[in-house]
């Protein structure tokens, strides 16, 4: 059997952690030194592996900040690039189909761990809104909705939704969305979590669509 190169071993190890959900979309990878120690691979082939995964769209490098997971697989990577080039209104229309399905399935399949992660994301969303931190608010909002998709426990659905995360962040990164969250105190998103926790699929689907209608109105209004 041909020997696997150190670069390929690094690529496979990073892919495995991304695919398993250990490093979800938006996760910042450990530093190069930490990653080298974690994977047991020297820094030179590790650098090549990261460059290869950046090229495929699974990772992105933010200068001065670090390397982040941007997609869970090549399908998500393609969707990410396409979604980022799309109008916010188009993204919201696509989400209308996905979010209702994700919410309904999450209500039927969620685990205690899913509920804990969702509650944590909502706490971060609420704190960012109260602090007036638009960027952190948008990131936390996107993370919550991605976690809903992941709580559906359908790998394909999760992969498709992961491809929309970047565009989702952009769609809620506005003063109007932030003002709505402050005024509403996150009650709409709390209602979605409550429906998922109560295993009420029908209610979860309705609330998910109500949230999108509000976001659609915010997107249509000039700031």
C-alpha positions as CSV (number, residue, x, y, z in Angstrom):
1,X,0.0,0.0,0.0
2,X,1.4,3.4,-1.0
3,X,2.6,5.6,1.9
4,X,0.3,8.5,2.7
5,X,2.2,11.8,2.6
6,X,2.3,14.1,5.7
7,X,0.3,16.7,3.7
8,X,-2.4,14.3,2.9
9,X,-2.5,13.0,6.5
10,X,-2.9,16.6,7.7
11,X,-5.7,17.3,5.1
12,X,-7.5,14.1,6.2
13,X,-7.2,14.9,9.9
14,X,-8.5,18.4,9.5
15,X,-11.4,17.2,7.2
16,X,-12.3,14.6,9.8
17,X,-12.6,17.1,12.6
18,X,-14.7,19.4,10.3
19,X,-16.9,16.6,9.1
20,X,-17.5,15.3,12.7
21,X,-18.7,18.7,13.8
22,X,-15.8,19.1,16.2
23,X,-14.8,22.2,14.2
24,X,-18.1,23.6,13.0
25,X,-18.5,26.4,10.4
26,X,-17.1,29.6,11.9
27,X,-14.7,27.8,14.2
28,X,-11.2,29.4,14.5
29,X,-8.5,26.7,14.1
30,X,-5.8,26.4,16.8
31,X,-2.6,28.2,16.0
32,X,-0.1,26.5,13.7
33,X,2.0,25.4,16.6
34,X,-1.0,24.0,18.5
35,X,-2.3,22.3,15.4
36,X,1.0,20.7,14.7
37,X,1.1,19.3,18.2
38,X,-2.5,18.2,18.1
39,X,-2.2,16.3,14.8
40,X,1.4,15.1,15.3
41,X,2.4,16.6,12.0
42,X,5.3,19.1,11.4
43,X,4.5,22.7,10.5
44,X,5.7,22.6,6.9
45,X,3.3,20.0,5.5
46,X,0.6,21.4,7.8
47,X,0.9,24.7,6.0
48,X,0.5,23.0,2.7
49,X,-2.5,21.2,3.9
50,X,-4.2,24.4,5.1
51,X,-3.4,26.1,1.8
52,X,-5.0,23.2,-0.1
53,X,-8.1,23.4,2.1
54,X,-8.3,27.2,1.6
55,X,-8.2,26.5,-2.1
56,X,-11.1,24.1,-1.9
57,X,-13.1,26.6,0.2
58,X,-13.3,24.6,3.4
59,X,-11.0,27.1,5.2
60,X,-10.3,30.8,5.0
61,X,-7.4,32.8,6.4
62,X,-8.2,36.2,8.0
63,X,-5.1,38.2,8.0
64,X,-3.9,39.0,11.5
65,X,-6.7,36.9,13.0
66,X,-6.3,33.2,12.1
67,X,-7.7,30.4,10.0
68,X,-11.5,29.7,10.1
69,X,-13.7,26.9,8.9
70,X,-15.9,28.3,6.2
71,X,-17.6,25.1,4.9
72,X,-18.0,21.5,6.0
73,X,-17.4,20.0,2.5
74,X,-17.0,21.1,-1.1
75,X,-20.7,21.2,-1.7
76,X,-21.1,23.7,1.2
77,X,-18.0,25.6,-0.2
78,X,-19.7,26.1,-3.6
79,X,-22.9,27.2,-1.9
80,X,-21.1,29.6,0.3
81,X,-19.5,31.4,-2.7
82,X,-22.8,31.4,-4.6
83,X,-24.9,32.6,-1.6
84,X,-22.4,35.5,-0.8
85,X,-23.0,36.8,-4.4
86,X,-26.8,36.6,-4.0
87,X,-29.2,39.3,-3.0
88,X,-30.3,39.3,0.7
89,X,-33.9,38.8,-0.5
90,X,-33.0,35.7,-2.5
91,X,-31.1,34.2,0.5
92,X,-34.2,34.8,2.8
93,X,-36.5,33.1,0.2
94,X,-34.2,30.0,0.1
95,X,-34.0,30.0,3.9
96,X,-37.8,30.0,4.1
97,X,-37.8,26.5,2.6
98,X,-34.9,25.3,4.7
99,X,-35.6,26.9,8.1
100,X,-39.0,25.4,8.5
101,X,-37.8,21.9,7.7
102,X,-34.8,22.3,10.0
103,X,-37.0,23.6,12.9
104,X,-39.6,20.8,12.5
105,X,-37.0,18.1,12.4
106,X,-35.0,19.6,15.3
107,X,-38.2,19.5,17.4
108,X,-38.4,15.8,16.7
109,X,-34.8,14.8,17.0
110,X,-33.0,17.3,19.3
111,X,-30.8,16.0,22.1
112,X,-30.0,17.5,25.5
113,X,-26.7,18.6,24.0
114,X,-28.4,20.4,21.1
115,X,-30.7,22.3,23.5
116,X,-27.7,23.4,25.6
117,X,-25.8,24.6,22.5
118,X,-28.9,26.5,21.3
119,X,-29.4,28.2,24.6
120,X,-25.8,29.2,24.7
121,X,-26.0,30.7,21.2
122,X,-29.1,32.7,22.2
123,X,-27.3,34.0,25.3
124,X,-24.5,35.2,23.1
125,X,-27.0,36.8,20.7
126,X,-28.8,38.6,23.5
127,X,-25.6,39.9,25.0
128,X,-24.3,41.2,21.7
129,X,-27.6,42.9,21.0
130,X,-27.6,44.6,24.5
131,X,-24.0,45.7,23.9
132,X,-24.9,47.1,20.5
133,X,-22.2,44.9,18.8
134,X,-23.6,44.4,15.4
135,X,-20.9,42.0,14.1
136,X,-21.1,39.7,17.2
137,X,-24.9,39.8,17.0
138,X,-24.9,38.7,13.4
139,X,-22.4,35.9,14.1
140,X,-24.4,34.7,17.1
141,X,-27.7,34.8,15.2
142,X,-26.2,32.8,12.3
143,X,-24.7,30.3,14.8
144,X,-28.1,29.8,16.4
145,X,-29.8,29.0,13.1
146,X,-27.0,26.7,12.0
147,X,-27.3,24.8,15.3
148,X,-31.0,24.4,14.7
149,X,-30.1,22.8,11.3
150,X,-27.6,20.6,13.0
151,X,-30.2,19.6,15.6
152,X,-32.2,18.1,12.7
153,X,-29.5,15.4,12.6
154,X,-29.6,15.2,8.8
155,X,-26.0,15.5,7.5
156,X,-27.0,16.6,4.0
157,X,-29.4,19.3,5.4
158,X,-26.7,20.5,7.7
159,X,-24.2,20.7,4.9
160,X,-26.5,22.7,2.7
161,X,-27.3,25.1,5.5
162,X,-23.6,25.5,6.3
163,X,-23.2,26.9,2.9
164,X,-25.6,29.8,3.7
165,X,-24.0,30.9,6.9
166,X,-21.8,33.6,5.4
167,X,-24.8,35.1,3.6
168,X,-26.9,34.7,6.7
169,X,-24.5,36.8,8.7
170,X,-24.6,39.5,6.0
171,X,-28.4,39.4,5.9
172,X,-28.8,40.2,9.6
173,X,-25.8,42.5,10.0
174,X,-27.9,45.7,10.0
175,X,-29.0,48.4,12.5
176,X,-32.6,47.4,11.9
177,X,-32.0,43.8,12.8
178,X,-30.1,44.8,15.9
179,X,-32.8,47.3,16.9
180,X,-35.5,44.6,16.5
181,X,-33.6,42.2,18.7
182,X,-33.2,44.8,21.4
183,X,-36.8,45.9,21.2
184,X,-38.1,42.3,21.1
185,X,-35.6,41.1,23.6
186,X,-35.1,38.0,21.5
187,X,-38.5,36.6,22.3
188,X,-39.0,35.3,18.8
189,X,-35.9,33.2,18.9
190,X,-36.7,32.1,22.5
191,X,-40.1,31.0,21.2
192,X,-38.3,28.8,18.6
193,X,-36.1,27.2,21.1
194,X,-39.1,26.6,23.4
195,X,-41.0,24.9,20.6
196,X,-37.9,22.7,19.8
197,X,-37.5,21.8,23.5
198,X,-41.2,21.0,23.7
199,X,-40.9,18.7,20.7
200,X,-43.7,20.8,19.0
201,X,-42.7,20.5,15.3
202,X,-45.7,22.4,14.0
203,X,-45.1,25.4,16.3
204,X,-41.3,25.3,15.5
205,X,-42.0,25.6,11.8
206,X,-44.4,28.5,12.2
207,X,-42.1,30.4,14.5
208,X,-39.1,29.8,12.1
209,X,-41.1,31.4,9.2
210,X,-42.2,34.3,11.4
211,X,-38.6,35.1,12.2
212,X,-37.8,35.1,8.5
213,X,-40.7,37.4,7.7
214,X,-39.3,39.9,10.2
215,X,-35.8,39.6,8.7
216,X,-37.3,40.1,5.3
217,X,-39.0,43.3,6.3
218,X,-35.7,44.6,7.9
219,X,-33.8,43.7,4.7
220,X,-36.3,45.6,2.5
221,X,-36.2,48.8,4.7
222,X,-33.5,51.4,4.0
223,X,-31.2,52.0,7.0
